[in-house]
């Protein structure tokens, strides 16, 4: 027995060129019969039932596309901040 060094090149281990995006993978799984990540129809109906009163009465805060959201949300998270790598 002796000491050895292990090198794991993750970039070469996975086929990133043909990797599926999240929804592409979800749709493919559904078409192949894997429903483990899909919501059943009764779950969707219950979600609609529970959220409809909120959606009908809650005020909507508009904000500019590409922004970090409405001022009301930024005030809620202050003094914290969003940590987004592409916005430094």
Secondary structure, DSSP 8 states (H G I E B T S, - for coil): ---------HHHHS-GGG---HHHHHHHHHHTT--TTS--HHHHHHHHHHHHHHHHHS------TTSS--HHHHHHHTT-----TT--
